[in-house]
Amino acid sequence: MFDLIDKMLQGNRYALARLVSIIEDRTDHSVELMERIYDLARPVPVVGITGPPGAGKSTFVDRLIGRYRAQDQQVAVIAVDPSSPFSGGAILGDRIRMQNHAVDEGVFIRSLGSRGHFGGLTLSTSEVVALFSAAGFDVILIETVGVGQTEFSVMEVADTVVVMLVPESGDTVQTLKAGLLEIADIFVVNKADREGADKMAQELRQMVHMKPPKDEWTVPVLLTSANTGRGCDEVAQAIADHVDQVFRSGARHRVAARVRAFHEVLVEEFRRRLGGALVQGEGAVGQLAREVRDGRKSPYTAALEALHNAEWLVELLGQADGR
């Protein structure tokens, strides 16, 4: 499995795709794999594109890809899709949405299932970002599923967050309630040829004006028509300007992201290993599970016993490591 990293570094896209699958599926060795990948990762711009369904995010991402490719930049795209309730995978296909770049060797597009995770992003998304960085991509785009107020997690992964709206998005007061005003580094009102676009842009500018700048950055409100390309160059320039400022300021949000990743990896690994131990039903953990199943102990009593007894933890880690 680890030889896939060497193949990826040589430009093998099949190896890269396999590594994404391994990370997303969280196999027994995914943490060790990520340890090696993390050491190879380098800081590259990560741009999040979010907003409600139907806002034109995929069309806009397609425009951005074209602009970056014209500058001979290698582009990776993570499309976070709704998860199938049966398989947990992404319902929408990788290349359905951005056909113009599907066969471009300088573009790698991958759909990830949100797996029901609050915020539409999983731990695997940030790990795939690190993987794409290690693979040598110059810019990484994340298009989220657009789930309203749960979109806060985009802010935790991306350097720059672009919030896309359309005139039909409704009263901008609802935008404020959804929290999008808090996470946006750039507002884009797409489908600007439609009635109400100028009014929505003006209301957003008023809201932005009422809030203090984010790290000395005044959030711009821009009008676009992604279908025709109108205004997309201005948004791309605003993204570049914000990314420059983020990197000049030391990308402080990435420090918090590293601590958060440490916490999430620990939690995820304990959950995975504990699940395996419960399925096997052996040892101290298995005994507690049987007592809960038989009704001899409540789940809370069993959990407290486990937390006050280190035996189950040593046993759990030993079983997981194959000892």
VOLOZA-492124 format. One record per residue (C-alpha): residue number from 0; residue in three letters; chain; y negated, x, z. Coordinates in nm, 3 decimals, decimal comma. Layout:
<pts>
NUM ALA A Y X Z
...
</pts>
This chain:
<pts>
0 MET A 0,000 0,000 0,000
1 PHE A -0,243 0,278 0,086
2 ASP A -0,201 0,435 -0,257
3 LEU A -0,392 0,134 -0,391
4 ILE A -0,709 0,288 -0,247
5 ASP A -0,665 0,601 -0,458
6 LYS A -0,604 0,391 -0,767
7 MET A -0,911 0,180 -0,689
8 LEU A -1,125 0,494 -0,662
9 GLN A -1,002 0,589 -1,009
10 GLY A -1,139 0,261 -1,144
11 ASN A -0,817 0,061 -1,147
12 ARG A -0,926 -0,305 -1,130
13 TYR A -0,575 -0,432 -1,066
14 ALA A -0,554 -0,214 -0,754
15 LEU A -0,893 -0,349 -0,643
16 ALA A -0,774 -0,708 -0,689
17 ARG A -0,458 -0,635 -0,488
18 LEU A -0,663 -0,485 -0,206
19 VAL A -0,882 -0,796 -0,194
20 SER A -0,570 -1,013 -0,163
21 ILE A -0,429 -0,795 0,114
22 ILE A -0,755 -0,813 0,307
23 GLU A -0,788 -1,189 0,264
24 ASP A -0,426 -1,254 0,362
25 ARG A -0,458 -1,032 0,673
26 THR A -0,126 -0,853 0,653
27 ASP A 0,023 -0,640 0,930
28 HIS A -0,158 -0,329 0,805
29 SER A -0,492 -0,480 0,700
30 VAL A -0,681 -0,321 0,992
31 GLU A -0,545 0,025 0,914
32 LEU A -0,633 -0,035 0,550
33 MET A -0,988 -0,137 0,641
34 GLU A -1,023 0,173 0,861
35 ARG A -0,978 0,392 0,553
36 ILE A -1,195 0,173 0,333
37 TYR A -1,478 0,161 0,587
38 ASP A -1,502 0,541 0,586
39 LEU A -1,547 0,530 0,207
40 ALA A -1,810 0,255 0,207
41 ARG A -2,172 0,336 0,131
42 PRO A -2,488 0,129 0,171
43 VAL A -2,552 -0,084 -0,138
44 PRO A -2,766 -0,397 -0,173
45 VAL A -2,590 -0,719 -0,073
46 VAL A -2,762 -1,035 -0,195
47 GLY A -2,662 -1,380 -0,070
48 ILE A -2,729 -1,685 -0,287
49 THR A -2,706 -2,011 -0,096
50 GLY A -2,820 -2,370 -0,113
51 PRO A -2,679 -2,721 -0,160
52 PRO A -2,415 -2,802 -0,421
53 GLY A -2,563 -2,863 -0,764
54 ALA A -2,863 -2,637 -0,709
55 GLY A -2,763 -2,411 -0,998
56 LYS A -2,647 -2,114 -0,793
57 SER A -2,370 -2,008 -1,029
58 THR A -2,598 -2,027 -1,332
59 PHE A -2,859 -1,820 -1,152
60 VAL A -2,598 -1,563 -1,043
61 ASP A -2,490 -1,540 -1,406
62 ARG A -2,853 -1,459 -1,499
63 LEU A -2,876 -1,196 -1,224
64 ILE A -2,555 -1,030 -1,341
65 GLY A -2,697 -1,001 -1,692
66 ARG A -3,015 -0,842 -1,561
67 TYR A -2,826 -0,584 -1,352
68 ARG A -2,589 -0,504 -1,637
69 ALA A -2,887 -0,445 -1,867
70 GLN A -2,983 -0,173 -1,618
71 ASP A -2,627 -0,033 -1,643
72 GLN A -2,546 -0,130 -1,283
73 GLN A -2,194 -0,217 -1,172
74 VAL A -2,189 -0,565 -1,018
75 ALA A -1,940 -0,729 -0,782
76 VAL A -1,954 -1,101 -0,709
77 ILE A -1,795 -1,286 -0,418
78 ALA A -1,784 -1,662 -0,478
79 VAL A -1,702 -1,838 -0,151
80 ASP A -1,533 -2,163 -0,252
81 PRO A -1,403 -2,468 -0,067
82 SER A -1,056 -2,403 0,072
83 SER A -0,752 -2,600 -0,021
84 PRO A -0,629 -2,781 0,293
85 PHE A -0,274 -2,689 0,192
86 SER A -0,285 -2,327 0,077
87 GLY A -0,608 -2,208 0,242
88 GLY A -0,705 -2,043 -0,085
89 ALA A -1,002 -2,097 -0,311
90 ILE A -0,985 -2,414 -0,517
91 LEU A -1,221 -2,298 -0,790
92 GLY A -1,107 -2,017 -1,021
93 ASP A -1,261 -1,671 -1,027
94 ARG A -1,390 -1,683 -1,383
95 ILE A -1,458 -2,049 -1,449
96 ARG A -1,818 -2,027 -1,338
97 MET A -1,942 -1,704 -1,497
98 GLN A -1,764 -1,687 -1,829
99 ASN A -2,031 -1,469 -1,991
100 HIS A -1,918 -1,171 -1,782
101 ALA A -1,548 -1,243 -1,734
102 VAL A -1,434 -0,959 -1,964
103 ASP A -1,708 -0,710 -1,874
104 GLU A -1,552 -0,402 -1,711
105 GLY A -1,878 -0,349 -1,521
106 VAL A -1,846 -0,684 -1,345
107 PHE A -1,584 -0,788 -1,091
108 ILE A -1,581 -1,153 -0,981
109 ARG A -1,362 -1,279 -0,700
110 SER A -1,337 -1,620 -0,536
111 LEU A -1,257 -1,635 -0,167
112 GLY A -1,153 -1,948 0,019
113 SER A -1,377 -2,038 0,313
114 ARG A -1,058 -2,141 0,501
115 GLY A -1,254 -2,399 0,696
116 HIS A -1,455 -2,129 0,869
117 PHE A -1,785 -2,239 1,020
118 GLY A -2,062 -2,111 0,796
119 GLY A -1,851 -2,099 0,481
120 LEU A -1,774 -1,727 0,525
121 THR A -1,477 -1,550 0,680
122 LEU A -1,430 -1,210 0,835
123 SER A -1,260 -1,115 0,510
124 THR A -1,589 -1,166 0,323
125 SER A -1,763 -0,883 0,507
126 GLU A -1,452 -0,670 0,463
127 VAL A -1,447 -0,737 0,089
128 VAL A -1,815 -0,634 0,081
129 ALA A -1,713 -0,300 0,234
130 LEU A -1,430 -0,272 -0,018
131 PHE A -1,662 -0,330 -0,315
132 SER A -1,905 -0,078 -0,173
133 ALA A -1,628 0,181 -0,146
134 ALA A -1,519 0,097 -0,504
135 GLY A -1,857 0,215 -0,634
136 PHE A -2,037 -0,106 -0,722
137 ASP A -2,416 -0,078 -0,729
138 VAL A -2,494 -0,431 -0,612
139 ILE A -2,290 -0,706 -0,447
140 LEU A -2,371 -1,074 -0,490
141 ILE A -2,236 -1,344 -0,257
142 GLU A -2,256 -1,702 -0,375
143 THR A -2,175 -1,940 -0,092
144 VAL A -2,022 -2,284 -0,102
145 GLY A -2,347 -2,449 0,008
146 VAL A -2,255 -2,634 0,326
147 GLY A -2,601 -2,703 0,466
148 GLN A -2,681 -2,597 0,818
149 THR A -2,358 -2,399 0,861
150 GLU A -2,490 -2,152 0,604
151 PHE A -2,635 -1,930 0,880
152 SER A -2,349 -1,683 0,845
153 VAL A -2,485 -1,570 0,507
154 MET A -2,766 -1,403 0,697
155 GLU A -2,514 -1,192 0,886
156 VAL A -2,359 -1,040 0,573
157 ALA A -2,639 -1,015 0,316
158 ASP A -2,942 -0,787 0,315
159 THR A -3,141 -1,047 0,123
160 VAL A -3,082 -1,422 0,135
161 VAL A -3,199 -1,638 -0,156
162 VAL A -3,206 -2,010 -0,077
163 MET A -3,194 -2,225 -0,391
164 LEU A -3,310 -2,585 -0,392
165 VAL A -3,381 -2,847 -0,657
166 PRO A -3,635 -3,130 -0,656
167 GLU A -3,349 -3,372 -0,583
168 SER A -3,268 -3,182 -0,262
169 GLY A -3,481 -3,440 -0,084
170 ASP A -3,750 -3,421 0,177
171 THR A -3,819 -3,058 0,268
172 VAL A -3,831 -3,163 0,631
173 GLN A -3,453 -3,190 0,602
174 THR A -3,452 -2,832 0,475
175 LEU A -3,629 -2,728 0,793
176 LYS A -3,378 -2,920 1,006
177 ALA A -3,089 -2,761 0,821
178 GLY A -3,213 -2,421 0,933
179 LEU A -3,253 -2,284 0,582
180 LEU A -3,613 -2,196 0,660
181 GLU A -3,481 -1,958 0,924
182 ILE A -3,242 -1,765 0,701
183 ALA A -3,436 -1,755 0,373
184 ASP A -3,589 -1,428 0,257
185 ILE A -3,673 -1,590 -0,076
186 PHE A -3,700 -1,959 -0,163
187 VAL A -3,623 -2,066 -0,519
188 VAL A -3,692 -2,415 -0,649
189 ASN A -3,461 -2,437 -0,949
190 LYS A -3,473 -2,688 -1,237
191 ALA A -3,849 -2,654 -1,223
192 ASP A -3,897 -2,873 -1,531
193 ARG A -3,796 -3,178 -1,327
194 GLU A -4,036 -3,412 -1,154
195 GLY A -4,116 -3,313 -0,798
196 ALA A -4,052 -2,939 -0,836
197 ASP A -4,416 -2,835 -0,787
198 LYS A -4,450 -3,069 -0,488
199 MET A -4,141 -2,924 -0,321
200 ALA A -4,260 -2,568 -0,383
201 GLN A -4,599 -2,648 -0,230
202 GLU A -4,440 -2,804 0,079
203 LEU A -4,214 -2,504 0,123
204 ARG A -4,513 -2,269 0,096
205 GLN A -4,689 -2,465 0,368
206 MET A -4,384 -2,439 0,593
207 VAL A -4,353 -2,066 0,528
208 HIS A -4,725 -2,020 0,599
209 MET A -4,680 -2,184 0,942
210 LYS A -4,418 -1,929 1,047
211 PRO A -4,482 -1,561 1,125
212 PRO A -4,362 -1,312 0,859
213 LYS A -4,005 -1,187 0,889
214 ASP A -4,028 -0,812 0,960
215 GLU A -4,365 -0,801 0,783
216 TRP A -4,215 -0,983 0,486
217 THR A -4,382 -1,303 0,368
218 VAL A -4,115 -1,531 0,224
219 PRO A -4,208 -1,614 -0,138
220 VAL A -4,145 -1,955 -0,294
221 LEU A -4,064 -1,923 -0,665
222 LEU A -3,995 -2,172 -0,943
223 THR A -3,712 -2,118 -1,190
224 SER A -3,507 -2,283 -1,457
225 ALA A -3,179 -2,094 -1,449
226 ASN A -3,050 -2,267 -1,763
227 THR A -3,334 -2,123 -1,974
228 GLY A -3,399 -1,810 -1,769
229 ARG A -3,754 -1,911 -1,682
230 GLY A -3,869 -1,741 -1,362
231 CYS A -3,544 -1,550 -1,307
232 ASP A -3,706 -1,209 -1,366
233 GLU A -3,962 -1,287 -1,095
234 VAL A -3,686 -1,374 -0,850
235 ALA A -3,495 -1,057 -0,938
236 GLN A -3,808 -0,853 -0,870
237 ALA A -3,861 -1,028 -0,537
238 ILE A -3,500 -0,946 -0,445
239 ALA A -3,556 -0,580 -0,534
240 ASP A -3,876 -0,570 -0,328
241 HIS A -3,708 -0,723 -0,025
242 VAL A -3,403 -0,495 -0,050
243 ASP A -3,636 -0,193 -0,063
244 GLN A -3,811 -0,310 0,251
245 VAL A -3,482 -0,375 0,430
246 PHE A -3,353 -0,026 0,353
247 ARG A -3,686 0,136 0,446
248 SER A -3,677 -0,041 0,783
249 GLY A -3,332 0,098 0,856
250 ALA A -3,137 -0,224 0,786
251 ARG A -3,134 -0,317 1,154
252 HIS A -2,922 -0,624 1,089
253 ARG A -2,636 -0,396 0,984
254 VAL A -2,620 -0,248 1,335
255 ALA A -2,559 -0,595 1,477
256 ALA A -2,312 -0,662 1,196
257 ARG A -2,102 -0,360 1,295
258 VAL A -2,077 -0,480 1,656
259 ARG A -1,995 -0,832 1,539
260 ALA A -1,724 -0,698 1,307
261 PHE A -1,568 -0,508 1,599
262 HIS A -1,554 -0,831 1,799
263 GLU A -1,420 -1,040 1,511
264 VAL A -1,151 -0,788 1,417
265 LEU A -1,027 -0,779 1,777
266 VAL A -1,019 -1,158 1,802
267 GLU A -0,851 -1,199 1,464
268 GLU A -0,588 -0,936 1,537
269 PHE A -0,504 -1,085 1,877
270 ARG A -0,475 -1,428 1,718
271 ARG A -0,247 -1,300 1,443
272 ARG A -0,025 -1,096 1,674
273 LEU A -0,007 -1,367 1,938
274 GLY A 0,092 -1,619 1,671
275 GLY A 0,376 -1,393 1,563
276 ALA A 0,495 -1,348 1,922
277 LEU A 0,494 -1,724 1,981
278 VAL A 0,698 -1,784 1,667
279 GLN A 0,956 -1,527 1,782
280 GLY A 0,965 -1,691 2,124
281 GLU A 1,084 -1,380 2,309
282 GLY A 0,971 -1,203 2,625
283 ALA A 0,695 -1,310 2,863
284 VAL A 0,487 -1,476 2,593
285 GLY A 0,784 -1,670 2,459
286 GLN A 0,880 -1,783 2,810
287 LEU A 0,531 -1,921 2,874
288 ALA A 0,536 -2,096 2,537
289 ARG A 0,872 -2,260 2,617
290 GLU A 0,743 -2,382 2,954
291 VAL A 0,439 -2,535 2,785
292 ARG A 0,658 -2,694 2,518
293 ASP A 0,892 -2,843 2,779
294 GLY A 0,603 -2,981 2,982
295 ARG A 0,678 -2,762 3,283
296 LYS A 0,334 -2,602 3,262
297 SER A 0,004 -2,713 3,119
298 PRO A -0,149 -2,499 2,841
299 TYR A -0,427 -2,406 3,082
300 THR A -0,197 -2,292 3,361
301 ALA A 0,004 -2,084 3,115
302 ALA A -0,311 -1,933 2,966
303 LEU A -0,442 -1,836 3,310
304 GLU A -0,109 -1,680 3,402
305 ALA A -0,115 -1,477 3,083
306 LEU A -0,471 -1,360 3,144
307 HIS A -0,380 -1,243 3,495
308 ASN A -0,061 -1,067 3,388
309 ALA A -0,090 -0,756 3,173
310 GLU A 0,283 -0,762 3,097
311 TRP A 0,242 -1,008 2,811
312 LEU A -0,036 -0,798 2,656
313 VAL A 0,167 -0,475 2,666
314 GLU A 0,464 -0,663 2,527
315 LEU A 0,253 -0,823 2,255
316 LEU A 0,106 -0,493 2,138
317 GLY A 0,441 -0,319 2,154
318 GLN A 0,610 -0,586 1,941
319 ALA A 0,327 -0,580 1,689
320 ASP A 0,351 -0,204 1,650
321 GLY A 0,724 -0,224 1,591
322 ARG A 0,820 -0,046 1,915
</pts>
